[in-house]
Amino acid sequence: MFITDIRKEFYEVVANQRVALLVASDIDALCACKILQGLFHCDQVQYTLVPVTGWQDLSTAFLEHKEQFRYFVLINCGANVDLLETLQPDDDSVFFICDTHRPVDVVNVYNDSQIKLLIKQDDDLGVPPYDDIFRDEDDEEGGDSGNESDEGSEPSGKRRRFDEGAVERRIDRQRAKREWEARRREILFDYEQYEYHGTSAALMFFELAWVLTKDTKDMLWWAVIGLTDQWVHDKITHMKYVTDIATMQRHVSRHNHRNEDEENSLSIDCMRISFEYDLRLALYQHWSLYESICNSCYTSCNFKLWTLNGQKKLQEFLADMGLPLKQVKQKFNSMDMSIKENLRDVIEESSNKYGMKDIRIQTFGVHFGFKNRFLASDMVHATAALLESTEKDESASDNFIKALDSLSRSNLERLHSGIDLAKKKLMAIQQTVASCICTNLIVSQGPFLYCYLMEGTPDVKLFSKPMALTLLCKYLLKAFVHSTRNKRCKLLPLIMAAPKDVEKGSVIVVGIPPESETSDKKNFFGRAFEKAAESTSSRTLHDNFDTSIIELKTEDRSKFLDALITLLS
Amino acid sequence: MDPSEVEFLAEKETVKIIPNFSLDKIYLIGGDLGPFNPGLPVDVPVWLALNLKQRQKCRIVPPAWMDVEKLEEIRELERKEDTFAPVPSPYYMELTKLLLNYASDNIPKADEIRTLVKDIWDTRIAKLRLSADSFISQLEAHAKLDNLTLMEINTIRAFLLDSLNCMYKLRSNLQPGSSKGQFTDY
């Protein structure tokens, strides 16, 4: 069931208990977890934090902890599958789920006792009404009252033998029941067909903090990072992003107003969050401007930097703005002040000439101490790189804890190491995109495009992780759409496969919806993958919380693809 | 003594806070605290104030001496005199550090205060060093210094005592045959 008053029905219930926090591995979940941890520290609530990477992890964690805990809080996991059936909990376990995955499973919505959803009810959910999908068994005996047959065969006035009347009524009931069931299947199919994302979990927990008046600037910053993560990884539509940014902007002005209205200004060490209409260049303040332009998806795709022509256009672009190459190629902080002052406006003007109308995006930046300035997207890239770092001897939970630490203001070295890793990751993505396009590795299979990364590809280890591979997939599709002349291919979705584990012989497969300006980011590959796997009995593992990311045995790749082609044509 | 021990002792000083919760009077071994009412100032020890501040349950009111004009006067006085001027609080250094680390958003002009306190500290430590140097070089038997705080004493204690011990050993080895001077390796 949906929770209406998050303070009374969630926080005050768990505040005196020991709670288990099961947190999924994405940045939004990390930010939400940080906010909740901050609140728990204020009220000295005992909790256990368990990072989970997939359904199997979730089940193991639940089994380990179900004896000691009654209350479980699930962050960014658990809403889109029938949780009670997957976990088989005891009757007194209560689950609080704050998940961005949609559609929310209908059993989770209509269960009144054990599952509480920390999701706003108007959040674009479209849950089918109760009566359309559930039917109490008593209605069966209710007999004639519920069965108005459309043919209008009214009970005839003539007195027939009672048995025949009853048999007729039973046949009518069975027919109505079959019709109801067919309609139910259709409704459920429509409801569960497309997978998409809702409001950020970090935002939900920030609102809880706000209601408790315990919201600090740190929590506000984490909420902004959670929202920006959804935008960077292309999980929400642009409209929703802008709406949520406006909500955050209200909170930011409230905080800024509260602290700056005395004539005595704040210490330089205090955190200042400001609204920025900043450039869509990844990490440009921590890199050189040139590198950032070459390695950001938006500019790289629009200039087509993998071609010679594209490189020339880039040089023209820089010349048009009057930026000398020497300045542009050195670290951003060392660029001339005169260039840095009007940089954003100058770039916007020139990029309009080159067809890039949206080079600026609304976002937030933070500023504390004398030299620490970060944009929200910088933090997202850094933390994502730390979360999915492929160093040896590091388990998933180590990476989780490191990424969680990097979000605190006191761990700046970790954040800077994350930024370095993110730079390497972005460069690797650009090089892979360039080589895939130049060697025509993307083939059209009919209803979708397909690309397979061979084992020897440089940096292919980076792409064995779901978030990195999804990012690569999205950039590749954008680049492909810009580079191909085939109009039909521009509207196709993309499936990408990369080797995940060489010893076990498995690949990770990701499917993303087609690229378009007004895309609603709804992904149908979850169901498609399930059906294809069933029909060919391929050995697949649907472990990830995003159903459009699966693991598959290398040998079953071709038959799986053939099944998908037949399914989707 | 460790500087952290001195800081621990400094945390017993009282400071005014404005809580946002309510609680009846609590009876602790060290004394009574409270009652706490939202919006009404109450005096509590610094350790409790910092704990409540970190749990977002109060707002700390800076002590009366933590003000830019007052500290500027004290700094000028310190620079003029050769002896030690009266100090704003016996634990001024530790309290400044603690309050500015955890509650700098409640203290106006925090950066200037930090600079001023550091200036005062530097002047006093310089005077202390000068005084210790002249004490040793003039082979005085005793000295009296007013208005020193525990943190300043603690800073110079180890060095002064060790150097006096060293001088004693050297001096006692100069006397022929008085005692078998044992040279220990440090």
Interface residues (C-beta under 8 A of the other chain):
Chain A: H41 C42 D43 Q44 T213 K214 T216 N259 E262 N264 S265 L266 S267 I268 D269 C270
Chain B: N20 Q54 R55 Q56 K57 L100 S104 D105 I107 P108 K109 A110 D111
